[in-house]
């Protein structure tokens, strides 16, 4: 937690905490723990809400996500209208990388267009990519080279030219299964970054990929969820 985030939290009257079922109860607990640790007063409330489910298998991904966002937006609108008194401040503690891919910002921004009195601030945190590279003690990219950040479903390793670096997010497990085993392809992988369950692994893909997949599987079974991110690079010393 940054100092800016802690100061912003202490201005909130209500924290909206999503409930994603028993499998992801640990994610809810992390948010509750954050409130208990960093709030400097007890004059706040925690309001839980159910997150609308999104179909995982679909032929039209953008349309499915758009409809899903509509449902979430209606949920947010109802929470704000019913749980906040005039002049009060509500807060969402967004788990993940809202500045990179999370849709909370898009959903909240649409709400603002329907209510001119509604306003909000975004407090940036540490991205998982920053946490990953810091824990592996490497820079995100090679000198003078670009860094590509992509969802796993859009990864194209055939376009990974040395010494380009690619950070891969939103891994479902399928992309890891299809990674090529080039001799010069290295992976820096991490899961549960910044938590007590943090796991790290690095090495040539051909040497560590099976270990990562097995560790990922067991960790998901143990915790009921997993959030991981990894960086691919053709030259580890670049």
PyMOL commands that set and color helices and strands:
alter all, ss='L'
color gray80, all
select helices_A, chain A and resi 3-9+22-38+61-83+104-114+128-136+152-154+157-159+174-177+205-223
alter helices_A, ss='H'
color red, helices_A
select strands_A, chain A and resi 14-19+45-50+90-92+147-151+165-169+186-191+199-204+228-233
alter strands_A, ss='S'
color yellow, strands_A
deselect
rebuild
show_as cartoon
